[in-house]
Each structure stands twice: as C-alpha cells, then as structure tokens.
Amino acid sequence: MLSNTSKYAIRAVIYLSIHAGEERKIGIKKISKDLHIPTPFLGKILQILAKHKLLSSTKGPHGGFGLGKKANEIKLIDVVDIIDGQDIFKKCLIRLEDCSEKEPCSMHSKYSEIRSGLLSLFQNQNISELILDIQKGKRKVIL
C-alpha cells in the first residue's frame, strides 16, 4: 500500500535514528550501501525529508544526514505525509476520485475500517518505539 519511496524513507529515518541521532551525521554513500538503496534515489528522498526539517543535513567532506527532531517526536505519518501525502488514508481502492458515503464503491465500507485503523497506527507510532523493538530483537529490519 505504501510506495517504495515511503518505505525507503521510513527505513532511512530508522537507520539515522539508530546510527546518527541528532548530533552525528552519516554520509549518503554509507546509508545507501547499508540500506541497499540506490544513492541518487536515496539522496532525493533524504533531501525532501531535510527540506521538511525531519532530517538535518550538512554539506561538505564531513557532512551527511542526521535527525532534525528527536526520534520520539517523529511519527510514521510525518514521513508518509511528506513523501506520498495522505491519499492512502482518504481514497478508496476502486473509485479513487469520487467514492463517498453518499455514493460508495463496492469496497468502501470494507476498506473504510482498514483506512481508519492504518491512519491511527501511523499517527500513533513513533520512530523511537520501532527502534526499541529492533534493539530488543523483537523485530528485524535491514539496517
């Protein structure tokens, strides 16, 4: 349901939260290599997140990317909203543009619950909670 761009962005924010934090910067080539994401594509994603102050960036030989906010202040919805917007939480599967309660598509009532639950999850889940699960060994992520 999420675009690959959003998935890469979330993985990059988790990576930076674990390895850089707010103080340290990591170069794009290292992040790209560790996450197996093409450098030019990742660079565009990270620049967008930095433009929106989710990440910080420094140019130059000792530059790189770090967090622009504390990990517990970054919600999944923040990342997805910046990259893809919130259409995934608002639009239906079949009639994307004109589906509504008044004129619902055949998936509307079934998908409405899922959309609401997904939106709630993304609004409430912050990056530091995901990192705790990773560090405790409960969850795996390519880092």
C-alpha positions, -999 to 999 in steps of 0.1 A, spaced: 0 0 0 29 24 7 51 34 -22 87 22 -22 97 58 -17 79 59 16 92 26 27 128 37 19 122 70 37 109 52 68 139 28 67 163 57 63 148 76 93 151 44 114 186 39 103 196 75 111 178 73 145 199 42 154 232 53 139 233 91 139 207 107 162 206 144 163 243 151 169 261 129 144 259 129 106 262 100 82 272 103 46 248 94 18 271 67 4 272 48 37 235 50 42 229 39 6 252 9 9 239 -2 43 202 0 32 208 -13 -3 191 17 -18 205 34 -50 224 65 -39 208 90 -63 173 79 -53 181 79 -16 196 113 -20 164 128 -33 144 112 -5 167 125 22 168 160 7 130 161 8 129 150 44 156 176 53 136 203 35 107 195 58 130 195 89 125 159 97 162 154 90 192 177 91 219 178 65 254 193 63 273 197 31 310 191 26 336 164 33 324 157 68 288 163 60 259 140 59 224 134 73 211 132 109 178 136 126 162 170 126 139 160 155 141 135 183 131 100 173 102 101 197 88 132 180 88 116 145 56 97 138 52 74 108 25 97 95 51 125 93 73 106 69 45 92 48 27 126 46 59 143 33 67 116 7 33 104 -5 7 126 11 -24 111 28 -43 98 -1 -38 62 11 -59 71 42 -86 90 23 -92 74 -10 -109 41 -19 -95 12 -39 -119 11 -68 -133 46 -73 -104 67 -63 -117 102 -71 -155 102 -64 -161 75 -38 -180 88 -8 -205 77 19 -233 91 -3 -221 72 -34 -198 44 -21 -180 19 -43 -184 -18 -35 -152 -18 -13 -160 14 5 -174 1 38 -149 -28 40 -119 -6 32 -130 23 53 -122 4 86 -88 -6 73 -80 30 63 -91 43 97 -70 17 115 -40 23 93 -42 61 98 -45 56 136 -14 33 136 6 58 116 -5 87 137 4 70 170 36 50 161 68 69 166 103 60 154 117 55 189 91 28 196 101 10 165 138 12 174 131 -2 209 115 -33 193 145 -36 169 170 -33 197 152 -58 219 154 -82 189 116 -84 186 117 -71 150 141 -72 122 148 -45 96 175 -43 71 200 -19 86 
